[in-house]
Amino acid sequence: MKKIGLLPRILIAITLGIVIGAYFPDWIVRVFATFNGIFGNFLGFAIPLIIIGFIAPGIGEIGKGAGKLIGITTSVAYLSTFLAGLLAFFAARNLYPLFLKTGGVASEMANPEESLLKPFFEVDIPPMMGVMTALVLAFTLGLGMAAMKGNQLKGVMVEFRTIIEKVISFVIIPLLPLHILGIFANMTSAGQVQTILSVFAKVFVMIILLHMTMLLIQYSVTGAATSRNPFKLLKVMMPAYFTALGTQSSASTIPVTLRQTKKNGVREKIADFSVPLLATIHLSGSTITIVSCTMAVMLLNGQDPTFASIIPFVLMLGITMIAAPGVPGGAVMAAIGLLESMLGFDSTMVSLMIALYLAQDSFGTACNVTGDGALSGLVDRLTSKKKSVEDVAKVG
């Protein structure tokens, strides 16, 4: 199974789940429900650790090094991620009512857990702290490490991050297909799967179109700033897009992204600095996916995702994405804490969210890394402008 990509495994899990829920006896579905209950509790236990493990060392590392260049690059990345979230919100707000039939779906799914089969037994695994406590602790530790000259605590936090990465890579991600299989088996048994699958297909298409729109916006801004043809700039970056589509990893795509970014005329020193950093902190494609899926899941459960409820979530999501783990599904893992604490997601909603997200994770990653090329060009332009002004001041 390790040789099979994550997307095929998710699709296989969904198919098997539907078959098991439709044709197998209830006790088999309850076996999967029991696993889901244990796995869901473990996931809840891990979420505060994921938040601390990635956000704290992420902030600590960003606060050190190239100073102003880091500030400019991080600001551009955050602005791009926030605008991506806004784009997804307004698109979903205006388009979902046209094809999701929210009124009917809301009434069918108002209480989805009531019709699901119960597990044979439950294992309670309470988290060590609440999500907001973990966020505050992560920011406190991160800002403290950024301000301190010592590296002892930072070394500990980096090693802790490595442990959490391995938990995600070798425990959570491999077991997620089985978790999704159980979710779909239970939903099929309860008669809810037809509604979910219709949402999957429509939301998937909208997300891909939004990715393309975001890339056009990013390259149009960079093209205007650098007086270059945005379509030619975007064409040069296509090898990075398709590489990310295959590897499903921003980190693995860095060599290709770096090469194509330099081909677009970005200064070598700027590209060498910005591309690896942006591969970690810039997740506009993932943000589009998370916001779009979030609103779809909320509508499925009869909730109204208003501007007032979603925008604070998007603002915090932009910060969380900066420290999201660079593994398949890492962005949604980092976002689960916000979904639970800010939007009130329960275990069923979180499971649907994970399934929706992972089904197109490779496309979100491809959008992320292709956008890195545009942002690197913009950072190059902003820093070259600043340098020229400083040189003129010195001459004067």
PECORGI-V914364 format. One record per residue. N is the residue number from 1. OMEGA is omega in whole degrees, -180 to 180 (999 if undefined). Layout:
# PECORGI-V914364
n: {N	N}
omega: {OMEGA	OMEGA}
This chain:
# PECORGI-V914364
n: {1	2	3	4	5	6	7	8	9	10	11	12	13	14	15	16	17	18	19	20	21	22	23	24	25	26	27	28	29	30	31	32	33	34	35	36	37	38	39	40	41	42	43	44	45	46	47	48	49	50	51	52	53	54	55	56	57	58	59	60	61	62	63	64	65	66	67	68	69	70	71	72	73	74	75	76	77	78	79	80	81	82	83	84	85	86	87	88	89	90	91	92	93	94	95	96	97	98	99	100	101	102	103	104	105	106	107	108	109	110	111	112	113	114	115	116	117	118	119	120	121	122	123	124	125	126	127	128	129	130	131	132	133	134	135	136	137	138	139	140	141	142	143	144	145	146	147	148	149	150	151	152	153	154	155	156	157	158	159	160	161	162	163	164	165	166	167	168	169	170	171	172	173	174	175	176	177	178	179	180	181	182	183	184	185	186	187	188	189	190	191	192	193	194	195	196	197	198	199	200	201	202	203	204	205	206	207	208	209	210	211	212	213	214	215	216	217	218	219	220	221	222	223	224	225	226	227	228	229	230	231	232	233	234	235	236	237	238	239	240	241	242	243	244	245	246	247	248	249	250	251	252	253	254	255	256	257	258	259	260	261	262	263	264	265	266	267	268	269	270	271	272	273	274	275	276	277	278	279	280	281	282	283	284	285	286	287	288	289	290	291	292	293	294	295	296	297	298	299	300	301	302	303	304	305	306	307	308	309	310	311	312	313	314	315	316	317	318	319	320	321	322	323	324	325	326	327	328	329	330	331	332	333	334	335	336	337	338	339	340	341	342	343	344	345	346	347	348	349	350	351	352	353	354	355	356	357	358	359	360	361	362	363	364	365	366	367	368	369	370	371	372	373	374	375	376	377	378	379	380	381	382	383	384	385	386	387	388	389	390	391	392	393	394	395	396}
omega: {-179	-179	178	-179	-178	-180	177	179	178	-179	176	-180	180	-179	179	179	179	-180	-179	-180	-176	-169	-176	-179	-176	-175	177	177	180	175	178	178	178	176	-179	179	179	-179	179	177	177	178	176	176	-174	-173	177	178	177	-179	-179	-175	-178	-176	-176	179	178	178	-180	-179	180	-178	-177	174	-170	171	-175	180	175	180	-180	-178	-180	179	179	180	-180	180	179	-180	179	179	176	177	177	179	-180	-180	-176	177	-180	-179	-177	-175	-178	179	-178	-176	178	-178	-169	-179	-180	-180	-179	-179	179	-171	-174	179	-172	-175	-175	-177	-179	176	-177	176	177	178	-179	176	-177	178	-176	177	-178	180	177	-178	-179	175	179	179	-179	179	-180	179	179	179	-178	179	178	179	179	-177	-177	178	-178	-177	-176	-180	180	178	178	-178	177	177	177	177	178	177	-179	176	180	176	179	-174	-172	179	-172	-177	178	-178	-178	177	178	177	-180	175	180	179	-177	175	-179	179	177	178	-179	178	-176	-167	-179	178	-178	-177	178	177	-180	-174	-176	179	180	-180	-179	-179	179	178	178	175	-180	179	-179	178	178	178	-179	-178	174	178	179	178	178	-178	-176	-178	178	177	-176	-179	176	177	-179	179	180	-176	-176	175	177	-180	-176	174	179	178	-180	-176	-178	-178	176	-178	-179	-176	-176	-179	180	179	-180	-179	-177	178	177	177	178	173	178	-180	-173	-178	179	-180	-179	-180	-169	-175	178	179	-179	177	180	-170	-177	-178	-179	179	178	179	176	-179	-177	-179	180	179	179	-178	177	-180	178	178	177	-177	174	179	180	180	-177	177	-177	-179	-174	-175	174	177	180	179	178	180	178	178	-179	-179	179	-177	-179	180	-177	178	177	-178	-176	-178	-179	176	-180	-176	-175	179	178	179	-179	-173	-175	-176	174	180	173	-174	179	179	178	180	177	180	180	-180	178	-177	-174	180	180	-176	-178	179	176	177	179	177	179	-172	177	175	177	178	179	-178	177	176	179	177	178	-180	-179	-179	178	176	-178	-179	-179	178	180	180	180	-180	180	-180	180	999}
